[in-house]
């Protein structure tokens, strides 16, 4: 009888993490998104936001933070970072201001560059002069998904 009880207890302890909500179970094993995940997203979003290739000169995670959305109970994780990217050919060259200082529709005059714009960030495409190195100071928010964490590029990241 004691052997059956011990086997049942062991099975319950083994299965218990699976009964906890998926983000908690996922993180019980220390599997939060990593700096490497954030860098991959940065590479992906550079390609989407700018029409010419960029070379990442630096990428450094500065802070992380676990989140829980109070209204929905959804789990999240943020990675804050600073990065710089060099644009040998420039980017979005058609967005250069005209002689009158005007910008083409869909282009932004903003000089604050981000790869994942939020409501306060420049929403349009931004001109980057050939040879310029752009500094980025942003954060990426990940949301708990069944098999890992969904990044701002729409991909799932898991360890």
N, C-alpha and C positions, 0 to 999 in steps of 0.2 A: 504494500500500500504506500509506504514511504517513497519507494522508487518511482511509482506512478506520479505521486505528488511532485517530486523533484523534477521529473521530466516535463510535467505540465507547467511548472513554474519556470523552468528554463525556456520552454517554448514561448510562454507568455512574455518573458523578458526580451526574447529575440524578436517577437512580432510587435511589441509595444511601440517602438519607434515608427512603425508603419501606420499605426493608428493615430499618431499625432499629425496635425496638419502638415501638408507636404513641404512647406518651407522650413518648418522646425525640424522635420525628419531629415531634410536635405542638409541643413546646417549643423545637425548634431555631429556630423562627421567632419566639420571644418571646411566645407566646400562652398565658400562664398566666391563670387567672381574675383578675378585676379587682375593685377596690373597688365599681364599679358593679354587678357580678354579685352580690357579697355583699349590697349594699343591696337588690337585687331579691329575693334569697332572704329577707332580713329582712322585707320587705313581705309576701311570700307566707306566711311562717311566722307572722307576727303575726295574719294573717287566720285561720289554722288553729288557733292556740293560744288566741286570745281571741275571744269571741263578739260583741264590739262594735268599731266602727271606732277606729283609733288614728291619730294624726298624728305622723309622724316629725319630731322637733324637731332632732335631730342624728345624724350617722352619720360616724364617722371610723375608717379603717383604722389600726391601730397596728403591725402586723407581719405578715410573710408567711413561710412556710417550705415548702420542697419536701420531700416524704417518699418513702420507698420502704419498703414493708412487706417485711421480711426473709423472713418465712415464705412469702409468695406471690409476691414480686417485683412486686407491684402498685404503681403510681405514684400519689402523692397530692400534694395542695397544700392548705395551710391558710392562711386569712385570719383574723387576729385583729382585733377591732374593739371600739369602745365606741360605744354609741348610747343615745338616750333617745327615748321615745315618750309622747305625751300621750293620755290616754283621757278625752275630754270627758264621755262617758256612763258611764265606768267599764267594767268587763268582768267576765264570769263572776259576776254579782251573786248568783246562787244559791249561790255558794261562800262567802259571808260566814259567819264563825263564828256559831254560835248563842249564846244567852244564857249557856249553860254552858261556852262556849269550845270546843264540839265542832264538827267539820266533817262535812259531808255526804259520803257515799261517793263516791269519784272526785275529791274536792277535796283540795288540799294546803294545809297551813298555812304552807308555806315562803315566805320573803320574798326569796329569791334568784330573780330572774326570768330565764328563758332562753326562747329560741324553739325551740331544738333540744336537748332534754334528753338528757344522757348518764346513765349508771347512778347517779352520785352527785347528780344534780340532781333537783329536785322533779318527780315524774312526773305528778301529778294536775293538774287545772285549778286556777288560782289566782285569788283575788278581787283585783280592782283597784277602789279607791274612785272614784266619779265625780270627774272633774277632776284625778286624780292623774297625775303624770309619773313614769314608771318608767325606771330606768337599767339598761342591759344591758352586760355585759362578757363577751363570748363569742368563740368561734372557730367557723368553719365549715370542715369538711374536704371537699375535692373529691376524686373518684377519676377516674383516666384512663378515658375512654370512646372508642369508635371515632371519634366526630365532635367531641370536645371534652372537657369535664370535667363529671362528674355531681355536682350539688350536693346538699346535705342535704334539699332540697325535692323531689328526684327528677327535676328538669329538667336538661337538658344545656346547658352554656354554652360557646360557642366564639366566637372573634373572627374 
